[in-house]
Amino acid sequence: MRTVEVRRFHAVAGKREELPPVTGKFHQWGIAFEEFETGPGNYTVAIVELPDGTITTHIPDFVRFLD
């Protein structure tokens, strides 16, 4: 597995706040979707394991490979 740094965000009262980046282990690319009135919209995500063992997904724009 490759080491990555991911940018994270947190929504507070309708405003997006950036959290400090975190380093994790990249597992693989995956597909997520968002449902719209006209049907689902698919998009690519990175599946990342964080140091505490939590698995998260991130859009590719917020992932940086470190090795």
ZIQUI-V491618 format. One record per residue. RES is the residue in one small letter. PSI is psi as a letter, one per 20 degrees, with the letter a starting at -180 (NA if undefined). OMEGA is omega in radians with two decimals (999 if undefined). Layout:
res & psi & omega
RES & PSI & OMEGA
RES & PSI & OMEGA
This chain:
res & psi & omega
m & q & -3.13
r & q & 3.10
t & p & 3.13
v & q & 2.98
e & p & -3.13
v & p & 3.03
r & p & -3.11
r & q & -3.13
f & q & 3.13
h & p & 3.13
a & p & 3.12
v & o & 3.12
a & l & 3.09
g & j & 3.11
k & q & 3.13
r & p & -3.10
e & p & -3.13
e & p & 3.08
l & r & 3.09
p & q & 3.12
p & q & 3.14
v & q & 3.11
t & q & 3.13
g & a & 3.13
k & p & 3.11
f & p & 3.10
h & g & 3.13
q & r & 3.04
w & q & 3.11
g & a & -3.14
i & p & 3.03
a & r & 3.12
f & q & 3.04
e & p & -3.08
e & p & 3.08
f & r & 3.11
e & h & -3.10
t & j & 3.13
g & a & -3.09
p & q & 3.02
g & o & -3.10
n & q & 3.05
y & q & -3.10
t & q & 3.07
v & q & 3.01
a & p & 3.08
i & o & -3.00
v & p & 3.04
e & p & -3.14
l & r & -3.09
p & h & 3.14
d & j & 3.12
g & i & 3.12
t & p & 3.06
i & p & 3.14
t & r & 3.05
t & q & -3.08
h & q & 3.06
i & q & -3.05
p & h & -3.13
d & h & -3.06
f & j & -3.12
v & p & 3.09
r & p & 3.10
f & p & -3.06
l & i & 3.13
d & NA & 999
